[in-house]
Amino acid sequence: MKTSDGFVKTTIAGIPYLLPYGQKIADHARSLRLNDSGALLWDTLSLGADKSTLLSVLANYYNTDADMLPQLTSDLDSYLASLKQLGMLSYNAPAENFPPHSDQTDNTFPALFSDDRAPKYYKIGGLCFSWFGPDDLFDTYFKDFSCEAAVADQRIFIITGKPSHLADGTLLLHTTELTIFDVTDTYRFVFGTHWGIHEMRVKKDGSAAVLYCIDADNKDHVENIFHALRFAFLIAAQKQALFVLHSVSIFYQGKAWLFSGSSGTGKSTHANLWANRYHTPVLNGDLNVLGIKNGLPYLYGLPWCGTSETYTTTTYPLGGIVFLKQAPFNRVNSLPPDEQALFLMQRMISPTWTKDLLLKNLAFAETLAPLTKIFRLNCTKNPEAAAVMKAAIDQAI
């Protein structure tokens, strides 16, 4: 019996939680809020303790006598069963076989030293990107964000042909669409064959990204290339304390307001209710970049916008964030500090491939939460839902 890899115990607003990261998030593992005894038992489990040791620790914690041991045993069994059900505990599980890590690689970024194309430039959230790639792809997706030549925070190279050899390194995440490896100073992305991409390599510091296309004629894969480059942006943005929230944003009372929630909860539907009833424009229909400047939160324009085709190039002060939950009624609730930060972190698409990356997202969420207004809206898909939410916002501001 041992704790499963891919979970980290931390505190949010002073409350202990177990949070998944890396492959566990890709596998849709859940977070778990712990009480003090649960946190103590997890720490003891992490040291390799057996059940008898756990029972002894629990008895000492509650300072109980022998008469209480049957109840403590039952409580411990329930706790361990819950951990196992959530994938946080394994019994004699075989060791996972990851590809071996190797420092013996060819030049990871030959394009940095050999590309003589004149770059184009664009800016997102104050970050400057230099573009060494097809003009038509740039004009389709990044032209609205173009800027004057400047020192680039990230250089992007689009190359046709197979890349030089690079060892797989350490496996971070694997799905049917994408596999990510950690190779010394580089993240290596291997996509499904239908993407039209051999692979992409991004420096961990976000300073450069090289994407290797299968064909010179990329017209059938332009959208895939655009979406692959989002990963490169997320790495650079996170390094500069910019984080991306899965949400729909609207403009109201001079500020940006975000509607967020898991897929299918009605983010777009709710934003459309506002647009139809209060004529509030949608800023981005799927993703929003958030950052803090001089102690104030801001929303920055972003070209990635899902299927909505709605985005902005403008920066707005952030008014607040609404977490939606489907319900047969419309009611606004406040959230305790730990849930505010937890919900923010869970709705981010910024990298969580390692424990440190996850904790970086959490730290930003805990910093952002007190600086903005956060609501929980239990709602229907009826126009009344927008009216109830608007009344709560108007009262809060």
Secondary structure, DSSP 4 states (H G I P E B T S, - for coil): -EEPTTEEEEEETTEEEEEE-THHHHTTPPPEE--HHHHHHHHHHHTT--HHHHHHHHHHHHT--GGGHHHHHHHHHHHHHHHHHTT-EESSPPPP-PPPP------S-THHHH--PPPEEEEETTEEEEEES-HHHHHHHTGGGB------SEEEEEEESPPPP----EEEEE-SSEEEEEETTEEEEEE-GGG-EEEEEEETTSSEEEEEES-S--TTTHHHHHHHHHHHHHHHHHHTT-EEEEEEEEEETTEEEEEE-STTS-HHHHHHHHHHHH-PPEEESSEEEEEEETTEEEEE--S--TTS-------EEEEEEEEEEE-SS-EEE---HHHHHHHHHHTB-S--SSHHHHHHHHHHHHHHGGGSEEEEEEE-SSHHHHHHHHHHHHHH-
